[in-house]
Amino acid sequence: MTHASFHFADVLARPLSQDRQPSLAVVIPVTDRFDDPAEVFHAYRAGLATVAPDAEFIYILDGPRPEVSLPLETLRDGGAPIRIITLPRPFGEASALSVGFQNSTSPLILTLPPYYQVEPKTLPAMFDQLEKADLVVASRDRSADLLLNRIQGRLFRDLARFSGARFSDLGCSVRLIRANVARAINMYGEQHRFLPVLAESRGYRVAQITLQQHDNDRRMRTRRPSTFVERLLDLGTMYFLLRFTLKPFRFFGSLGLAIAALGVLVGLALSFQKLAYDLPLADRPALILAVLLVVLGVQVTAVGLIGEIVVFTRAKSSDDLLIEAMIRSEAEPAAAEPGAVGERRLDHRADNVA
């Protein structure tokens, strides 16, 4: 069996031409928080000079932001490889990233925040992990960070592990991802933090690397109490999506049966009191509660059954499955187009043939 692997050095070794696509697209979504755009751009470009000198920087402005777009336009007019995409109104960082993914033409995509999180000079270390991964996630070395920042990060990390995430720093936006993988993952709302988790749940290989934290990222970071509530709700959403998206009846069915069982137990207790102690049932609120619990349990179970039917009918045309390798006999004709079988879209690893 021969394995088709992506070598980033091979891309850089090709001769440059006017019509050649850049080897790397740097996607930077700009929301509420950002540092000096020109300074950050020059720092990132200098850090990537040794591995991707022809990298294209794609800025997605989440709503009109003249304080960011004007400095970037000045850099672009001066010859900097910058593309600026402005959304009509704020849609969230996940949507901005999706727009950047769809508008990039490079085989690799590096997502970076519009502010400093890691030292730009440490970014080339991520490219060494591409031999064994489809997505490389950066984790900040917080050994020198403030105690409060470390506590907040550790709390989010521990809660994220409850939802099935094994990554130590989901708050870090520095990620190197293959373009076909980035476009295959759907994100919305605040799910950009869980991009590695979503990729791993689809079967893609995800590697994690620790990079040096930038000095500016060690400043005191305070968040509103509502932010912690939103993060908790996001974790709950991810827990449900990862565990019960393809089997909703297990979640709703278990919950519905538990509620109905509680109603039955209350009803049995009332019946025992009626038979043993001749207590009346007509004016007891507990009887109404028992009936409501049984009805509610049946309704919740029915919701799970309906969800299971929807998943079953959709599963016939599902394109979520990936092929790690394909072994065929020499007499079997090769597929006309590697990576595609019928209408199924497969991962780049489907090119592995015997």
N, C-alpha and C positions, 0 to 999 in steps of 0.2 A: 504494500500500500504506500502510495506517495502522498505526502501531506503538503498542502498549499499554505504557506505562511507568508505574512506580510512583513517585508523588511523595509523600514522607513529609510534606511541608508540607500537602498536601491532607487527610491523615488528621488532623493536628493542628487543622486549620481547622474540622472538623466540631464542632457544639455538643455539649458533654458531657451525658450523661444517666446515670441510675442503672443502666440495663441495657446501656450501651455497653461493648464490650470494650476493654481498654486497647490503645493503639496500639503499645506495646512491652512485651515480656516480657524481663526480665533474669534469665537462668538462671545460678545460681551453685552449682556442685557443691562440696561440702565434703568433703575427704578428710583426709589427715594434717596438712597445713600450712594454717594460717589465722592471720590477725591478729584484733584485737579486732572482733567482729562488729558491734557498734553503731557504732563509729567508721568502719569500712569502709562500712557501709550509708549513713550520712549523707554520707560523702564521694562515693560513687557517685551518690546521689540528687541532691546539689547539682550535680555535674558534668553530669547529664542534664536538669536543670531547664529549660534553654532549648529543648531539642528534644523531650523526652518527659516533661512534668510529670505525666502520668497513668500512668507506667510501673509495671508490677507486678513485684515481685521474687520470684522462685521459688528457694528454697534447697532443694537436694537433699542430704540428709545421708547420706553413704555409710556406713551403720551408725549405731547410736545414739550421739549425741554431745551429752550434756546441757550441756557447757560452751559449746556453740554454740546449741543449741535454746532454752535458758532466756533468754538475752539477746534472741534474736529473738522469742520469744513475748511478752516484755515490750514490745518495740517494736510488735508487732502489736496487742496489747491497747490500746496508746496511739493506734491509728488508722493506723499505717504500712501501706502496701499490700504486705504480705508474706504469702507462702504457704510453708509448711514441709512438705516431704515427706521422711520418714525411711525408709530402706531397712532391712530386718531384719538385714542383715549387710553387710560391705564387698564390693562387686561391682566396684569400679574406677571411675575417673573417666569413662570412655567410657560405661559403663552408666548412670551417674548423669546424664550429659548427655542420653542418649536418653530417660530417664524425664522429664526436664524438657521436652524437645521435645514429647513426646507429651501432656503435661499443660498446655501453654500454649495460649491461645486468641487470641493476638495475631498480626497479619500479619508482624511482625518480631520477631526474637529476638536479643538481645545476650548473649553468653556472657562472663562475667567471673570471675576467680579470687577466692577468699575472702581474698586478701591483695593487697597493692599490687604491680603490675607497671608500669603507666603512670600518668601524672598524670590523675586523674579529669576535670579541667577540659579536657583535650584530646579527650575522647570524642566531643563533637559533630562533630568534623571527619570522623569515619567516615561520617556520614549523607550527606555531600556526594557520596560515591562510589556511592550506590545507583542513580544514573541509568544507570550503565554496568556494574553488577555485580549478581550474585545473592548473593555472599558477599564481605565486606570483611574482610581480615585485617590486624591491627595488627602492626607490627614496632617493637621498642624501639630508640630511638636510644642506642646503647651507647658513645658517644664519651667519656663521663665515667665509665664503669663500670670496675671493677677489672680489671687485666690478666688475672688467672687466669679471671675470669668471661668475659671476651671470648674467651680461648683455648678454653674449653670450648664456648662457643656457636658459634665458628667451626668447631671440629672437627665438631660435630653437623651444622652446616649443610652442610659439604662432603660428609659421608657421606650426608646426605639427598639431595643433588643427584645422587649416584650412582644412587639409586633412582628418579630422575626428578622430584624436587621442585625447583621453582625459587624457593621462598620462603626468605627470609633469616632468619626467626625463627619456626620451628615451635614453639618452646618457649613462645611468648607465647599465653596463653589468651584474649585479647581479640579477639572476632570478632563481626561483625554479619552476620546471615544471614536470608534470607526463610524464613518458617515452613514453606512447602511443600517447600523445598529441604532444610531440616534434617530433616524427617520422611522424606524419600526416601533418605537415606544411612544405611546400616547400619554401626554401629560396635560393637566389642567389645574387651575387653582394654585395651590402652594405645593404641588407634588414635585417640583424641581429638586427639593431636598432629598427625595426618595428615588431619584433617577437610578442610582446603583442597585437599589432593592428591586425596582421594577425590571431592570435589565436582567438581574440574576434570576428572578422568578420566571422569565421567558426562556431561560436556558443559556444565556450568554455568560462568558467567562469574565469575572470581575476581579481585578487585583487592587490592592491597597498599598500605598507608599507614604511614608512619613517625610514631610518636608519642613524646612526651617520656617518658623513663624516670623512674619514681618514685625518690626518694632511698632509700627502704627497700629497693628491689630491687638497690641497688648494694652491699649487704653481701656479705661473702665467702660463696660457696656451695660447700660441699664435698659430694661424693657418694661413696658406697661403690663399690668396684671392680665389684661385681656390677651396679650400676646401668648402667655403661657396657656391660657384656655384654648386659644386657636391651635397651638402646637399639639395639645392633648387631643383635640378633636381630629386633627390631621393624622395623628398616630392611630386613633381608633378607625378612621377611614381606611388607612393602609392595612391595618390588621384584618379588616373584613375583606378588602379587595384581594389580598394575597391568599387568604385561607378559604374563602367561601364564594369567590366569584364563579367558579365552575361547579360548585356544589351548594347552592343556596338553601336547598331543602334541609341539609344537615344543620345549618344555623337556625333558620326559622322553625324547622320542625322540632328541634330540640327545645328551643325557647317556648314554642307553642305547647308542646306536650308537658313541659314543666309547669306552665301556667294552668293548663287544664287539670293536671294532676293535683295541683294545690286546691283548685275549686272542688274537685271530687273529694279530697280529704276533708275540706270544710263541710261539705254536704253530708259525708258519712258521720262526722262528729255530731252534726245537728240531728241526724236520724237516730244515732245512738242515744242522745239525750231525750229524744221524743219517746223512744221505746222503753228506755230504762227508768226515766224519771218523769215521764209524761209531761215534758215541757212543751208549750205551744210553739208552733213554727210560724204562725201567720204574721205576727208583729215583730219578727226578729230581723234586723238589718243584715245579719250574717248569712241568711238564706239568699238575700239579693246578691250579696258579695260572691257567694259560691256560684250562683248562676252566671253572673257576669264574668267570673274567672274562666268558667268552662267555655262560654261563648267566645271570649277573647282568645283563649288558647286555640280554639278551632279556627278562628280567623287568621291568626298568625301562622298556623300550620298551612292554611290554604295559600297564604302569600308565598311561602316557601315552595309549595307545590307548583304554583304558577311560574315562579322563577326557574324552577327545574325544567319545566316544559319549554320555556324560552331558550334556556341554555341547550337543551337537547335538539331543538329545531335549528339552532344556529350552528351547532357543532359540526354539522355536515359540511359547511363551507368555511370552517375556521382555518386561518392561515397563521396561527400562533405557534405551530410546531416547527422546531428546528432540526436539522439533520447534522449530526456530528461528523459522520463519514459514510461513504457509499462504496460498497465492494461489489463489483460485477465481474462476470466472466469475460474473457477476451472476445468471445463470439457475440456478446451482446452489443448492439450498436450504441454508440455514445449519444447522450442527449444533445439535441441541436443547440441548446443554450444552457451552459452550465449555471447551476444555481436556481433553475426553474423547472418544475415538474408540473405539467398541466397549468393550472392557474394558481398554484401554490407559490408563494414567495418564500424562499429559503434563505438561510444565513449563508455568508461567504464560505462557511466550512463545508457546504455541500459540494464544493469543488474538489474535495478529497476523494479521489477515486483510485481504484487499483489499476 
